[in-house]
Amino acid sequence: MINFTKKPFLFTLLFTVLSLFVLYKVCQYFSPADSNRVKTYQVSGGWGYQIIIKNKVLIDQPFIPGLPGKLAFPDKKSAAKTGKIVLHRLLNHQSPTITEEDIKELGFDVSGI
């Protein structure tokens, strides 16, 4: 039988258990794509999106942000593209605000607005 001294063995066991717990929590935080996602939906006159973080709706955006008035996104693709930018910013601890410049870069025609 191998003679283990109690302190190093317990330290190693505790370190291993804590390491596995931390690894589990990190994997849980960054896990399934379903827990952090963009969901598009139809609204009157177009499309909107929701930002879902850890399976909870964090942002519900039924119209194009950064523009005056309440104009819905013209199609599902543009709502999803904008939502993905906002989600990316949130996950990277940046401001999720969409500016008029962002709207132009996304290709929205804002000349008549």
C-alpha positions in Angstrom: 0.0 0.0 0.0 1.2 3.5 -0.9 1.7 5.8 2.1 0.0 9.1 1.3 0.6 12.0 3.7 -2.7 13.6 4.4 -2.0 17.3 3.6 -0.6 17.0 0.0 -3.2 14.4 -0.9 -6.1 16.5 0.4 -4.6 19.6 -1.3 -4.4 17.8 -4.6 -7.9 16.4 -4.2 -9.3 19.9 -3.3 -7.4 21.5 -6.2 -8.8 18.9 -8.7 -12.4 19.3 -7.5 -12.2 23.1 -7.6 -10.6 23.0 -11.1 -13.3 20.8 -12.4 -16.0 23.1 -10.9 -14.4 26.2 -12.5 -14.1 24.4 -15.8 -17.8 23.3 -15.6 -18.9 26.9 -14.9 -16.8 28.4 -17.7 -18.2 25.8 -20.1 -21.7 26.5 -18.8 -21.3 30.2 -19.3 -20.0 29.9 -22.9 -22.1 26.9 -23.9 -24.9 26.2 -26.2 -25.7 28.7 -28.9 -29.3 28.5 -27.8 -28.5 30.3 -24.5 -27.1 33.4 -26.3 -28.9 34.2 -29.6 -30.8 36.6 -31.8 -34.4 35.8 -32.6 -36.3 37.6 -35.3 -40.0 38.1 -35.5 -42.6 39.8 -37.7 -44.1 43.1 -36.6 -46.6 45.4 -38.2 -44.8 46.7 -41.3 -41.7 44.5 -41.1 -39.4 42.7 -38.7 -37.9 43.1 -35.3 -35.4 41.1 -33.1 -34.9 40.0 -29.6 -31.5 39.5 -27.9 -31.6 36.4 -25.7 -28.8 36.0 -23.1 -28.8 32.8 -21.0 -32.2 32.0 -22.3 -33.8 35.3 -21.1 -34.9 38.1 -23.4 -32.6 41.0 -22.6 -33.6 43.3 -25.5 -36.8 43.4 -27.6 -36.3 45.7 -30.6 -39.3 45.9 -32.8 -38.0 48.8 -34.9 -34.7 50.1 -36.3 -32.7 51.7 -33.5 -30.6 54.8 -34.1 -33.2 56.4 -36.4 -36.0 58.8 -35.5 -39.5 57.3 -35.3 -40.5 53.7 -35.1 -39.6 52.2 -38.5 -39.6 48.3 -38.6 -36.7 46.5 -40.2 -37.6 45.9 -43.9 -36.7 42.2 -43.9 -35.7 39.3 -41.6 -32.1 39.4 -42.8 -31.5 43.0 -41.8 -33.1 42.5 -38.4 -31.0 39.4 -37.8 -27.8 41.2 -39.0 -28.4 44.1 -36.6 -29.3 41.8 -33.8 -26.0 39.9 -34.2 -24.0 43.1 -34.0 -25.8 44.0 -30.8 -25.3 40.5 -29.3 -21.6 40.5 -30.2 -21.2 43.9 -28.5 -23.0 42.7 -25.4 -20.9 39.5 -25.1 -17.7 41.6 -25.5 -18.8 44.0 -22.7 -19.3 46.9 -25.2 -22.2 49.3 -25.5 -25.0 47.7 -27.6 -26.1 51.1 -28.9 -26.6 51.2 -32.7 -25.7 54.5 -34.2 -26.8 56.2 -37.4 -23.3 55.3 -38.8 -23.9 51.6 -37.9 -27.2 51.8 -39.8 -25.5 53.1 -42.9 -22.7 50.5 -42.7 -25.5 47.8 -42.4 -26.8 49.1 -45.8 -30.1 50.7 -44.7 -31.3 53.4 -47.0 -31.7 56.3 -44.6 -31.9 59.1 -47.2 -35.7 59.4 -47.1 -35.9 59.2 -43.3 
